[in-house]
Each structure stands twice: as structure tokens, then as C-alpha cells.
Amino acid sequence: RKGGSTLICVYYRKEEEKLYYVNVGDSRLTVIRNGKIFFSTIDQNGYERRRLEGMINPPQESRRFLTYGLGISDNSKIEELFEREEWNATGSIKLEKTDFFIISSDGFHDYIDEGSIEMCLDEDDIEKLTEGLSKEQVQFIFGTALIKDPFRANRWDYYYSIQVGDEIL
């Protein structure tokens, strides 16, 4: 059995206010609107394939097996993925001014469910965000970023953790 790589690629066209995406494998794009998950791509794995084919409770271990990936086998036809609408592997989303998105790998979304993602979103803070805020104003709302990227001054990374019992996720 050969391995494969996954990909999520996004491109934002400001003049259209649209986010275009391509998704292969089990990386994921999630769009948050008004503090709730508005859209999420579908992982291309055995679990989702069985679910889309009508199976009520696919085995959880089938999440580990990619049905599509880059380089997953010598004879796989990635074009099939893009032709099947139910996989939502390509598309575009009209964004609203307060939308934001999360790009993640299975190392994130296999352990943090959608309900937990929504719990960490403070609606009061989200409502304070408007276009044109200065860096200082954003930092006042969210605090100072944990990591400052020396190559991209407009990128700020924040840390958030959730404790479940004794375990911090």
C-alpha cells in the first residue's frame, strides 16, 4: 500500500469577495460565520466514502484510509475526485466581512470536534471585529499574538487550548 499526501489550497479574490478552494485527502477548510461553522470540506477517506454511499455508522478506523490523495497510487485518477460533486473537492464561497477560516490537517480536526471549535469563539469579540481596524485595535480585542512571523507582518498566530478532564487538547 502506497502513501499519499493531502492538500488544501485557497485563493481569495478581493474584488469578488470569494474564497476559491481545492481539497484533496483529509486536510480541511472550515469557514466560520457569526460564531458558527458555516462550511467545511469533506475528508476523502474510507469513513466519508461509506457515509456518502449511505452507510449509517461507518467504522471509525476507516478514517485512517485515504480514498484520494496526491501520489496515493500509480494508477489513481485524481480527476475522478473533482468530477464527483458530493466530495466538494473544489468550489468557491462568497465571504462576508466577519467570516474567517481555519485550514487544518487531520492532526487538528481528528481531535477537536466542531462543537469545541465553536465553543472557543467568543461572539462578543467577533462582533467587535470590523474592516480597517489597526493592529493595535485587534490586539486589544484578542491580546498579543503568541507567535510573530518575521516574514509576514500581517500574520498573527494565537494559542487556544481546551481541557477535557485531566487532558489538555
Solvent accessible surface area in square Angstrom, and as a share of the most:
residue,aa,sasa,rsa
1,R,233,0.85
2,K,113,0.48
3,G,64,0.62
4,G,35,0.34
5,S,65,0.42
6,T,46,0.27
7,L,69,0.34
8,I,28,0.14
9,C,67,0.40
10,V,42,0.24
11,Y,130,0.49
12,Y,98,0.37
13,R,83,0.30
14,K,146,0.62
15,E,130,0.58
16,E,64,0.29
17,E,66,0.30
18,K,64,0.27
19,L,1,0.00
20,Y,75,0.29
21,Y,13,0.05
22,V,51,0.29
23,N,0,0.00
24,V,1,0.01
25,G,0,0.00
26,D,18,0.09
27,S,10,0.06
28,R,39,0.14
29,L,0,0.00
30,T,7,0.04
31,V,0,0.00
32,I,1,0.01
33,R,33,0.12
34,N,102,0.52
35,G,5,0.05
36,K,114,0.48
37,I,34,0.17
38,F,104,0.43
39,F,44,0.18
40,S,28,0.18
41,T,5,0.03
42,I,35,0.18
43,D,5,0.03
44,Q,0,0.00
45,N,3,0.01
46,G,10,0.09
47,Y,28,0.11
48,E,21,0.09
49,R,70,0.26
50,R,91,0.33
51,R,102,0.37
52,L,58,0.29
53,E,116,0.52
54,G,53,0.51
55,M,91,0.40
56,I,153,0.78
57,N,129,0.66
58,P,7,0.04
59,P,54,0.34
60,Q,110,0.49
61,E,94,0.42
62,S,3,0.02
63,R,75,0.27
64,R,174,0.63
65,F,87,0.36
66,L,30,0.15
67,T,35,0.21
68,Y,12,0.04
69,G,2,0.02
70,L,76,0.38
71,G,63,0.61
72,I,27,0.14
73,S,43,0.28
74,D,129,0.67
75,N,127,0.65
76,S,52,0.33
77,K,145,0.61
78,I,45,0.23
79,E,101,0.45
80,E,76,0.34
81,L,0,0.00
82,F,80,0.34
83,E,140,0.63
84,R,69,0.25
85,E,164,0.73
86,E,73,0.33
87,W,1,0.00
88,N,33,0.17
89,A,4,0.03
90,T,66,0.38
91,G,31,0.30
92,S,46,0.30
93,I,15,0.07
94,K,115,0.49
95,L,22,0.11
96,E,91,0.41
97,K,153,0.65
98,T,53,0.31
99,D,20,0.10
100,F,69,0.29
101,F,79,0.33
102,I,43,0.22
103,I,79,0.40
104,S,15,0.10
105,S,58,0.37
106,D,55,0.28
107,G,54,0.52
108,F,78,0.32
109,H,15,0.07
110,D,74,0.38
111,Y,152,0.58
112,I,23,0.12
113,D,91,0.47
114,E,84,0.38
115,G,42,0.40
116,S,22,0.14
117,I,11,0.06
118,E,48,0.22
119,M,140,0.63
120,C,45,0.27
121,L,28,0.14
122,D,73,0.38
123,E,92,0.41
124,D,96,0.50
125,D,29,0.15
126,I,12,0.06
127,E,130,0.58
128,K,113,0.48
129,L,44,0.22
130,T,87,0.51
131,E,122,0.55
132,G,75,0.72
133,L,49,0.24
134,S,47,0.30
135,K,79,0.34
136,E,120,0.54
137,Q,91,0.40
138,V,23,0.13
139,Q,40,0.18
140,F,184,0.77
141,I,30,0.15
142,F,85,0.35
143,G,31,0.30
144,T,94,0.55
145,A,8,0.06
146,L,118,0.59
147,I,95,0.48
148,K,124,0.53
149,D,24,0.12
150,P,118,0.74
151,F,184,0.77
152,R,135,0.49
153,A,81,0.63
154,N,145,0.74
155,R,108,0.39
156,W,66,0.23
157,D,42,0.22
158,Y,92,0.35
159,Y,146,0.56
160,Y,125,0.48
161,S,43,0.27
162,I,22,0.11
163,Q,115,0.51
164,V,90,0.52
165,G,63,0.61
166,D,148,0.76
167,E,109,0.49
168,I,110,0.56
169,L,72,0.36
